Amino acid sequence: MAAKIEKERAAIREEELKLAERKKRLTEREAEERASAMAKSVLTKLDSDRLEALLSRMKTLGIEEVEKRLLA
């Protein structure tokens, strides 16, 4: 009986490790896709001073306010 329970625990641990690895790969893929989208954006055309000022302003306003203003 105890051996069956231990086997089940081991199987669950193995599944958890596989799931954790899948989550890690998904997170990495999402980050790569965000970086790719940023590389294709108009922001890459700005000089560094202007980009820094824009990002600072976006940080101050918050993403919701920036989106609201862009959609207005």
N, C-alpha and C positions, 0 to 999 in steps of 0.2 A: 504494500500500500504506500509506504513512504517513498519507495523508489519511483512509483508512478507520479506522485506529487512532485518530487524533485525533477523528474524529466519534464513535467509540464512547466515548472518554474524556469527551467533552462530554455525551453522552447519559447516561452514568453520573453525572457531576456534577449534571446536572439532576434525575435521579431521587433522588440523595442530598439535594438541597435540598428537594425535595417531601416526602421522608420526614421530614426534620428539621422542616419546618413542621407536618406531621401530628402528630409527637411533641409539639411545642410546644402545639398546640391540644388534644391529649389531656390533657396535664399541666394546662393551664388549666381544662379541663372537670372534671377530677378535683378540683382545688382548689375550684372552685365548688360541686361536689356535697358535698364535706366541709364547706364553710362553711354550706351549706344544712342539712345534717344537724345541725350544731352549733347553728344558729339554732332548730331545732325541738326541741332536747334540753331536758331538765329543768335543765340548767346555767344557762340564761338566767333562771331564776326565782330564782337565788341573788343575794344582795347582793354587792357587789364584794369586801368583806373576806373573806366566806366562800368565794367563788369563788377568790380568790387563795390562800387557805390550802389549799383542796382541790387546786388545781393544783400548788402547791408540794409537797404531800404525795405526789401522784401522781408528780411528777418524782423525788422522793427514793426512792420504792419501785420505780419502773420499771413499765412498762406490763404486763409479764408477771405481776408480783406483784399489781398492781391487778386485772387480769382474774381471777387465781386467787382472790383474796379475794371478788370480786363473785360468782363462780360457786359459792362455798362455801355 
